[in-house]
Amino acid sequence: MKPPHLAIVFAVLITGIVLVVIMTITQEHPPGVLSVKSPVLPQNYAIDYYVNMTRQIVLKPFQIQTIPVQIYAPQDKPLHVKLGVALPNKESNFIATGNGNIPFGILATLSKNEINLPATSENGTAVRDTVQLTVFAYSFTSGTYKIGVLLYQDDNGGEWISRFVTIKVD
């Protein structure tokens, strides 16, 4: 083999190994429960629900992909949360206005905007519901984008939790 071809083979091999290691690490460390001290409420307010979903989506232009988004929460507590899709650091803007400022050229929607579940007699945290995140990339869109699936309650002083997904369009 010629030296430039050998360099390309090694680069592809190293990239593949790095991707496998990253995927293995992210799958072995599930998300934890977020506890937040509310600046509005005098007591500590724990957000004990969270989202679990893939961290990366790869799309071709004009491709649609739907991924499941699992909502984890305690089974012995009632749950009423709202959902949305927003850019990182734009969550409070989404809660206030409903505008998540999704990047131009990307369309992302959730199958539900609210979840209302009664408490059960079971204890422990479990998957309480699953929604679908549908992502679409327009033909002229290429690059890497990051969006977040946002869960929030109107009655807890503006607290929210979000889980981010990276969208690669090539």
N, C-alpha and C positions, 0 to 999 in steps of 0.2 A: 504494500500500500504506500501511496505517496504521503509525505508528512502532513499536508493540510487535511487529507481525508482521515488520517489517524487522529488528528486533533478534534475533528468534528465528532467522530465516534466516541472519544473520551468525554467530550462536553455533553453529549446526549446521555451517556451512561451515568455521569455524575449528577446531571439534572434529574434523571429518573430516581436515583438513590435518594437524593435530597427530598423529592416529592413523596416518596414512600415513607421516609422517616417522619416528615411533617404530618402526613395523614395518620400515621400510627399514633403519634403523640396526641393529636387533637381528639382521636377517638377514645384514647385511654383516660382522658381527663374530662369527664362530663362537667357541665356547668354547675356551679354551686348556688346556694341560696344567698340572695343579697339582703343584708340588713342595713337599713338606712335610718339615721337619726334625723327626724323631721325638724326643719327650722320653724315650722308653723305650730306643730303640736308639742305640748310641754313634755310628754313622755316619749320614750323611744318607740318608733313604729317600724316593725319588721315587715318587709315585703317578702313573703314566703312562697311566692309563685315565680316561675321562670319558664323560659323557652328553651327547647332543644331542637336543633336543626343542623343541616349541613353548613359548613363555613365557606364553601366555595361552589360556584356554578360556572361552567364553561359553556358559552353559547356561540353559535354562528349567527351572522346577521339574518334577520327574519325568522329566527328560531324561537319557539315557545317552550319553556320548561316549567313544570309544576313540581314543587317539593313539599313534603309534609312538614308541618311545624307542630311539634308536640308541646302542649301546655301542661306543666307539672304544677301541682298545688297540693296542700293538705286535703285529705279526704274528709276529715271531720269538721271542716269549716266551709260555709257557703262561699262561693266565688262569683263575683260580678266584676269583670274587667272589660275595658275597651281595647281594641287593637288598631294598629296603624302601621304604615311603612314610612320611614323618614330617613334623611341623611344623618350621619353621626353628628352630634352636637346641635341638632335642630329639633330634638324631641320636644322641648318646651314650646317651640313655635308651632309644631304639629298639634299639641294639646290645646293651645290657645286658638289657633286659626283653622286647623284641619288641613293645612298645606304642609306636606312633608318635603317639598323641594327636591323631588326625585330628579336625578341627572337627565338632561335632555337626551333623547334617543333610547331611553330605557323606560319600559312600562312595567310596574310591579303592583299587583293587587292581592288582597287576601280574600278568602272565601267567606269570612265572617268579619264583622266590625265589632261585635260584642259577644261575650260569653257569660252566661248566667247559669250556674250550677248549684244545686242544693247540697247541703252537707249530707254525708252518709254516716253509717255506723262504723265504718272502717277507720283505722288509724294509719298514720304514716303518709308520706308524700307519694303520689302516683300520677300517671298521665290522666288528667281530668278531661281533656279534649284534644282534638287534632284539627287544625285548619290547614288549608292549602295556600301556599304562596306561589303565584303564577308570575313568571318573569318573561318579558318579550324584548328583543333587541331589534331596532330598526336597521335597515340595510347600510346606512352611512355611519353607523356607530361602531367604533373599534376602540379598545382600550380596557382599562380596569376601573371598576366602580365599586363603591361600598355603600350598602344600604342597611338599615336596621329594621327588624320587626319589633314593634313597640307595644308593651302592655302597660296600662295605667288605670287608676281608679280616680273618679272625679272627687270622691269624698275623703281622700287621705292626704290632703295638703300638697298636691302636685307631685307626688312621688311616682316614678315610673321605672321600668326595667326594659332593656332592649338587648337584642342579640343580633350581631352583625353578620352579614354574608357578603363575600367578595364576588363580584360578577366580572368574569373575563370574557370579552367579546373579541373574536378574531376571525 
